[in-house]
Amino acid sequence: MNLANKTALLTGPMDALLIGVGKALHEAGADILLGHLPSDEQAAIVAAGQIGARVIALTPDNPDSLALQIEAAGEIDICIIAPHSHLYKPFMEVTDAEWDTAISGNFEQALWLSQALARQWIKAGRGGRIIFLSSIAARLPLTHLSAPGTTLGALRALAKMAAVDLAPHDITVNVIELGWVDTPALPTEVRSHILDGTPTGRLIDPAEVGALCVFLASELASSITGETHTLDGGYSLTRSAGTEPLVRG
């Protein structure tokens, strides 16, 4: 799959997942642009050095400023949007401020960025690809994940609605719901518990997420839109409460 002469904008936490996705897109031929929050500039510069990317500061919680920033960024063909909030906390302990942060970081910012890009693409008469990175918590009642699960569930619905309206403009909108990604930040005890509940017996490699993004961004996937693609090693097939490990026979 060839993404030569395409520019991909990646936004979200400047972590191992986004770097892995960026590497896959870059290896497929795309130029990479990392859109970071002003507070994440240094992390974005470090990540860009590992991918060979350019960086741009975005204010995704301000639709007016964001529209100007997207316009100034030049031609963008693909956008990968990762959630900012992964709060792990019992439902009754989540504060008003934490709900606001989750709603903004997981739903509103993705909404404003999608609208800004779609306006640019429609005005220019050219299509585009929007891919939301999400979590299986958007559809499974996993313990202590009420804030990310609820907000990413709303994002799932948004993707379907946007896909219908944007399809006539050759703009596709898809979601990748992830299980547990293998990153250095995952504690050892959590890793062991998750592995016991995953049929494949392993965590998700960021490169696997990148490969799926490459496919969805390619011409081969031009008729795939409004869909949710699960990448979790089978975790969601066997687990819902997230409290008891799967016993593999």
N, C-alpha and C positions, 0 to 999 in steps of 0.2 A: 504494500500500500504506500503510495507516494503522496506526500504532502508538500512537495517542493513548490516554492513560490506562494506558500500560505503563511500567514502570521497567526500565531495562537497566543491569546491573552489568558494567563493563569492567575487566579486570585484566590486568596484564602491564607491560612497560616503558612508561613514559609518553613515547612517541615519536610520530613523524609517522604511523605506521600506526594506532596506537590513536586518535589524535586524528581521523584521517580517518574511521575507523569510527564514532567517537562523533558526529561531525558528521552523518553520514548517518542514523544512528538518531534523532538530535535533530530533523533536518529532517522525518523521517517521523512525528514527534509524540511520541516517547518521552522520558521524563525520564532523565537520564544520571547514574549514580553511578560514580565512579572509585575502585576499590579498589586501594590502593597499599601497598607495603611501607613500614614505618616510615622506612626510609632514603630513600625516594623522595617524601617529603611535599612538598618544595618544587617538584619537577618536576610532581607531580600538581596542585598549586595553579595552576601556570602553564598546564598543559594544560586544566584545568577552566575557566579564564578564556576559553580559545579556543572552548570548546564550549557553555558555559553549564551546567556540571555541578556536582554536589556531590562531595565527597571523603570517603572513609572509610579509615582505616588497617586493614589486614588482616595477620594472621600466618599465612599459608597453609601454613607448615611445622609448625604446631601444631594438629592437628585439633580438640582440645578448645576452645582459645581461638577458633579460627575459627568453630566452630559458634555460640558465644555472640555473636560479632561479626555474623554473618549474621542471627541472630535479632533483634539490636538494630537492624539496618539497616532493618527494616520490609519491606513487600511488594516483592518482586523478581519480575519475570516472565521476564526474558531475561538470560542471562549469556554474555559473550564472554570467552574465556580465551586470552591470547597467551603464547607460551613466553618464558622469561627467559634461556635460555642458547643462544647462537649461536656457540659456540666453533669457530673455524677453525684446525685444528691436525692434523698428521699423526697417524694412529692410534697409532703407536709412541711418540709424545711426550706423549700425554694422560695426566696424572697421576691418582692415586687421588682426590685432592681435586677435580680438575676433573670426573671422572666423577660424584662425589657431587653436585656442584653442578648438573650437567646432569640427573641423575636427579630431583633435588629440584625444580629450576626448570621442567622440561619435562613431568614425569610426575606425581610425587607431589603437588605443590601443586594441579595440575588435578584429580587424583583426590579429594583431601580437600574441595576447594571444591564439586565436583560432588555429592559425598555430602551435604554440609551443606545445599546448596540443595534437593536432592531430598527430604531428610527434611522440610524446612520445607514444601515444596509438597505432599507426600503427607499430612502432618499436617493441612494446611489444606484438603485436598480440591480442590486447584487444579493445573492443569498448568503447564508451563514449557518454556523453550527453552534448551538448552546448545549453544554453538558453540565448538569448539576451533579456533583459528588455528594452523596447522602449516606444514610446508615439504615441497616435493617431495623433499627429502633423506630423508624418512621411507620412501620406496620406491625411490629411485634411489641407486646407489653413487657419489655425488659425492665427489671427492677432498677430503681434509682435513675432512670433515664427519661423521666417525664418531660423535662424541658426540651432537650434535643429531639426526642421522639415526636412531641406535639408540633414543634416548629418545622421539622423536616417532613412531617406528614402534610402540613400545609403546602410546603414546597412541592411535594409530589403532585398535589392537586393543581397547583399553579402551572406546572410543566405541561399537564394535559390540556388545560385551558389555552395556554399560550401556543401550544403546538397547533391547535385547530385554527387559531386566528392568523398565525404566521406562515402556515404551510403554503398558501398561495404565493408567497414572496420567496419561496425556496429556502426558508429558514426552518431548520429542524430543532426540536427541543427534546432532550432525553435526560433520564436520570440513571445514575449508577448507585445502587444501594449496597454499601460495603458491610462486610462482617468485620472481623478483627484483623487489622493490618499490622504486619510485623514491623514495628518501629522501636528504636532504642528507649523510648519513653514508657513502654509497657512494662510494668513491674513483673518480676519473676513469678510471684504467686498468682497473679492474674493470668499470666501467660499459660501456666500449667492448668488452671481451671478451664480456660477457654479451649485449650487443645483437647481436653477430655470431653468437650461438648461439640467437637467439630468432626464430622464423619471422615474428612480427608486426613485428619490428624496433623494439620499444619495451618499456619497463619497465611494471610494474603501478602504476597510480595508486591510492593508498590509498582514494580515493572509490569505485573499482570493488569493492574488498574490502567497503567499507561497504554498497554496494548489494546485494551477495550476502547479507550478514548481515541486511539489512532483509527480504529475501525469505524467508530461512530462519526468521526470527523471526515472520513474519506467518502469518495463518490460511491463506493459500494454500499454505503448506508444511507443514500440520499432519500430512500422511501421509508426509512425507519424514523418515526417521530411520535412523541407523546408516550413513549414506552419507558418502563422501569426495568432495568437489567440488574439482577442480583449477582453479586460476586462475594461469596462468603464461605466457600468450602463445604456447603451443605448445612451450616449451622442453623439456619432458619427452618430447615426441614425437620429438625429434631428438638429444637428448643423454643420455649416461649417465655417462661418466667425467668430464665437465666440464673436459677438457683441450684439446680442439680446437674451434675455432669452426666453426659451420655456414656453409657457403658457399651463399648463396641464389642461385638461378639467375635 
